[in-house]
Amino acid sequence: MAIYNLQLPKMGESVSEATVVKWLKHPGDPIEEDEPVLEIATDKVDSDVPSPVSGILKEQRFAENDVVQIGDVVAVIEIEGVDQETASEPDNQYSEPASISDPAMPDIPGTEQLEDADTEPISKHPEGRFYSPLVKNIASEEGLSVAELDRIPGTGSEGRVTKQDILNYLETKKAAQQKGSDEYEIPHVSHVSTETVYSAPPPVITLSPQDEIVEMDRMRRLIAEHMVRSKQTSPHVCSFVEADVTNLVNWRNKIKDAYEKREGEKITFTPIFIEAVTKALRDFPMVNISVTGTQIIKKRNINVGMAAALPSGNLIVPVIKNADQLSLVGLSKAVNDLANRARTNKLRPDDIQDGTFTLTNIGAFGNIMGTPIINQPQVAILAVGTITKKPAVIETEHGDLIGIRHLMYLSLSYDHRVVDGALGGRFVKRVADYLENWDVNREV
């Protein structure tokens, strides 16, 4: 017999720790190769950790709800047929499927990442706030009191104070003292901690005997925090456009059977919408940005997230990287691949990171329009409504006519700090123009 140490594998560049959600195997249970041993949760997605070997689970190194660092040994497995005393985890990049029942959302893209890689494991202040040993050492060396440390806003996970947060605070304090002032302001940060978001007392709700109390699952809590943070961060403005997509609908109806026979999969409207979005983002690059304090970051890559409702009722936003560089066939395959892997628990953490713009198709639920909440740290999100046949005025060289047309609404929510009405309105109109002026003879 030999011992195999199962380590917590890498799950993306920005993920440095995870929480043990549930043990699927217990000491004494047999384990087959590639069989999941435990479920873990990060601030991005929930995943299963499989065993690369067959054997018997001998030891669980962590309890449920414990926080584990990447590379830590989480379990010890007894295996047969190995001469050496201890087998190690192979050194390879690991990407595990997302759990449909409870994945994390957006940037969900936009959620601030964990502290710098050189920081130590997080320790907890008696009053409940977390500080890493590195932050505590800096505070001690600089003579900061606990009360002063508690005043520093954190940009790390769950509002934690990072090394850069405390260095920025000390720099501002030093500058104020050099001016002969005893008062100084805490540096402004765009990130709003969850402690700040939910600091207000909850409303008093009267319950009747027939009411049912349902506890939010982990993903729903993350979505709630992310949505509240977005509304507190960005002043939302919405612009609406109605588009005549008759040519587009007729074109898709004409080619969809041949496309499916050739490619082995369907072509939906979603990749067509994404293509129009990428063209408009190239035309208006100041919509493909993020904001940090008073600085605007123009994104070089166009990475389009597509909001997807899961069977559980929760939400996840897979991202198509460099979407503007893909053909319509490539976009269609990327959309189908991400959608299928979301439904079958096979999304990787990297699949939902680094989005620069989000598209949500509310028309799939029969909705004609909506006002979606911006997916931080992006500055805009486009909702496309259902395509409906309506009587409309058609302008011809022989005069105006009334005809049946395929119409749809597009609604753009944007961050009024950096996107004004003129830019937001022109952008959504440009998307509509690309859809309306569809070439009915286009080859795909």
N, C-alpha and C positions, 0 to 999 in steps of 0.2 A: 504493500500500500504506500501511496505517496500523498502529499498534501498539496492542494492547489489553492493559491490565494486569489480570490476574485476581487479585482479592484474596481472602483467607480471609474468608468471610462470617460474619455473626453467627449463633450457634447456640443462643440462649437467654440469659436474663438473667444466669445465674451462670457462663457459660462464657466465659473470656477467652483461652484458648490451646488449641492442639491439636497433636498429633504426626503428622507425615507417615508413614503406614504403607506406602503403595505408590503409585508412579507408574503410571497406566494408559496415559498417552501420553508419548512421548519426542520430543526435538527432531527436527523434520522430519515428524512424523506429522500427517495431516489430522485436524481436529476438526469435528464437526457441532454445530449448536446444541443445547444441553441434553445433550450427551454428556459422561459423567464423564471428568475429567482425572486426578484422583488420589483416593486414599482417605486419610482422616484419622481420628484417634482422639482422643476427649476422655475425661474421667473419667466421662462419662455414657453416650454411645453412640459407635459408629463410623459414619462417614458418607462418602458420595461427594461430591466437589465438581464440579459440572458447569460447562460453559462456556456463558454466555448468548449467545455469538456463534460463527459458523463461521469457520474459518481454519486456519492452520498453527502448531503449537507451535514457538516460536522459542527459548525459554529456560526452564529449570527453576531457580527461585531458591533452592530448598531441597532438601537430600538426604533420603533416607528416614531416619526416626528423628529428624529435626530437630524441635525445638519451635518452633511458629510462633504469633505473637500475632494476635488478631483484627484484620483490616484490613491486615495485611501483604500485599504482592504476592508471590504464590506462583509465578506463571508469567506469561510474556509470549507473547501470541498475535499473529501477523501476520494481518491481515484485509484484505479488499478492499472497495471501494465506500465508504470513509469519507474525507472530505476533510481532517479535522483530523489533526495529527501523532500524537496519543496519545489513545486512548479510555480512559475510566475505568470502574471498577466502579459500576453503578447503586446509589444509596443506598436500599436497601430491606431490610426484615427478611427473613432467609433461614432456612429450616428445611429440613434435608435428611433423607432417609430413613436409618434405622438399618440397619446391616449385620447380617443374621441370623447370619452366620458368626462374628461377633466383636463383639457389642455390649457396652457396659459395663452393670453391674447397678445395683440400688438404690439410690438413694439409694441404680448401684444406689442408691436413695434412702438418705440418711443419711450419705453420704460428705461430709466437710467441704469447703467450697468453697475457691477459690483466694484469694490474698491480696487486700487492699483494692485498689480500682480505681486508686488513686493510686500504687501501688508500681511500681517499675521491673522490667524483666525479671530473672529469677532468675539469680544467680551461684552458683557451686559452691565450697564450702570444699575445700581440698586433701584432707581426710580423707573427703570424700564427702557431707557434709551441705549442703543448699542454703540460702543466705541472699540475700534481695533487697538491693540497694544501700540502700534505705530503712532496713531493719533494721540493716545494717552501720553506717550513718551514726549511727543512734541509739546503738548499742553503743559506737561510737568516742567520741561526745560524752559519754556517761555513764561512760566509762572501764571498760567491761566487757572482761575478758580473753576469749580464744578459748575457754578451758576453761569459763568461766562461761556464755558464750553457748551452748555445747554442752549445758549442763545444762537449758536452758529447754525444756520440752515444747512441741511445735508442734501447732496445730490446723488448719493449712493442708493443702493437697494433699500427700500422701506424707509427712506429719509436718513440713512446713515451718513455721518460726517466722514468724508474721504480726506486723504492727505492734502489734495489740492484745495479742498474747502477751508481747512484750517490755515494753510499757507496764505490763501487769499485774504482771510480774515486778519491775520497778523500783519500782512502788508498794508492793508487799509488802516489798521490801528496805528501802525508806526507812522504812516504819512500824516494822520490826524494829529498825533502827538508832536511831530516836528513843526506843525503849524501853531503849536502852543495851545491846542484845544484838548480838553479832557473828554470831549464827546466825539464819537465817530459812529458812522453808520455801518451796519452789517452789509457786506457785499450782496448785491442783488443776484439771485439765481432764478433761472426760468423754471427749474424743477420745483414742484410743490410736493412735499412729503405727504405720505398717507396720514401721518399724525395730524398735519395741518388740515388736510381735507376733511377728516372726520372729527375735528375738535369740537364742533357744535354739539350740544346735547340733543339726543334723539327726540323726535316728537312723541307726545303721549298718545298711544293708540288704545282705544277701548275695544276689548275682545268680547265676543258673544260665545255662548257654548258651542255654536255650530262652526266657528272659525277654526281653520287648520293652520298651524305654524310649520313652515317648511324652512329648514336651515339652508342658506346658500352653500353650494359646493365651492371648492377652491377656485375654479375657473370663473364662476359668476362673481365672486368677491373681487378677483383681479379686474374683471371687466368693469365692475362698478367703480372701483378706484380709478381706473384709467379714464373712464368717461367723465367723472367729476373733475379729475385733474385737467382734462382737456378743456372743459368749460371754464375753469378758473384761470387757465393759462391764456386761452385765445378768445378774443371777442369775435363771435361767429356772425358772419353775414352770408345770406343765400341769394343766388341769382338763378332764374329759371328761363329755359328756352324750350319751345315746342319744335320738333323736327319732323319733316316729312320723309320717312324712310321707305317709301313704296318701292323705289328702285332696288334698294338693298334687300328687302324682303323677297321681291321677285327673283333677284339674282340667286339668293340662297336656295330658294325653292327649286330653281333650275339645276343647280350643281350639287345639291346635298347628297343625292343618291349615288351619283358617280364618284363623289369624293369619298363617301363611306366605303364603297366597293374597292376603291383604289388604296385608301389609307387604313382601312380596317377600323375606323372610328368616326364618330359624328363630328360635324362642324357646327358649333352653336353660335349664337350672336356675341357671346362674351369676348372671344378673341378679336372679333371685328370691332367691338367697342374699344378694346384695349389698343388696337392699332391706331384708331382715330385719336385716342388720348395721347399716345406717344408722339404723333405728328404735331398735335397742338402744343405739347410740352416743349418740343424743339422750337416751335414758333414763339412760344412765350416762356423762356427759361426761368423767369422770375416767379413762376408758380412751382417750379421744381427746386424748392429751397427749404431750409430749416432756419430757426432763429435761436440764438443763444445770447441772452442779455440784450445788448444793443447791436449785436453783430448778425449779419445775414450770411448764411452759408449756401452758396450756389452749388448744387449737386452736379457732378460731372456725369454720373450714370443715371439713367432713367429706369428705376425699378418699380414696377407697378404691382401693388397688392390687390388681391381680389377677395373682398369680404365674403365669407361663406358661413351659412347657418348649418350647424351640425344636427344630427338626429336628436341629440340631448337637449336641443334648444339653445345651446351656447354658440359662441361665435369664434371664428379663427380667421386669420388673414394670411394665406400663403402668398409669397412674393415671386413674381417673374423677374429675374435679374436681367438687366440690359435688354429690356423688352423692345426698345426701338431698333435693335440690331437683328431682330428675328423677322422672318417672313411670316405671312399669314398662316401658312402651314405650320411653321415652327411655333407660332403663338398658340394655334389650336392644339397642337400636341402638348405644349407646356401646360395649358389650361386643363386639358383632360387628365394629364398625369398628376398634377397637384390635387385636382378634385378627387380622383380615384384613390390617391394615397391618403387623403384626409378621411375618406369614408372607411378605409381599411386599416387605420391606425399606423400608417407608415410614413408620416411626415417627419422630417428631421428638424432639429432646432434651427439650422441655417436656412431652412425653407421659409421661415416666417420672420427673418431679420432683414434690415437694411432697406425697407421700402421707402420710396420718396414720394409716392402718390398712391391713393387708394380709389378703387372703383367698387361700388356696391350695386348689384342688380336687384333692386326691389321689385322689378316687374315680374320676377319669378313667383312672387306671392300675390300677383294681381293688383299691386299698388300702382297708381298712376304717377305719383311723385312723393318725395320725402325730403327732409332736412337732416341729413346725417351729421354726426359729430366727428370732428376732425381727429384723425389718428396721429397723435403726437409721436415724434416731433415734426411731422409733416405740416403743411399749411393749407391743404385743400383736399377735399374728397368729393367725388362725383357719384351721384345716384342716377341710375337710368330706370325709368318706369316701364310699365307694360306697353307693348305695341298694340294699338287699337285701331280698328277700321272706323273712319268717321267721314261724313260728307265735308268736303272742303272746296274752296274756290281755287280753280286751276287757271292760271294766266296763259293764254295762247296768243299767237299772232293774229288769230281771227276773233279775239275777244275772250272774256272770262267765261268759264264753264263751272258747273258744279259736278264733282266726281267723288268716288269713294277712294280714300287714300289711307295709307298706313301711317299713323301719327304716334309720336311718343314724346314724353317730357324728359328733359335732362335738368337736374338741379345740382348746383355746385355750392357747397359750404366752404368758406375760406376765412383765413385769419386776417382780420381787418387791421392788425398791427402793421402788416407788410404787404397785403394784397388789397388794393382799393377797388371800388365798384367798377371802375373803367376796365381795369385789368381782369378782374374776375368775370365780368360780363362778356368781354371780348374773348376770353379763353373758352368759356362754355359755348359761345356762339361759334367759335372756330371748330370745336368738336362736332357740333351739329352740322356745320357746313361740310365737313369731311364725310359724314354719314349721308347727308342729302344728295351730295354730288357723286354718289357711287357709280362706278362704271359697270353697266349691266353686261358688258362683253368681257369683263375681266377674267383672265385665266388663273386658275389656282392649282 
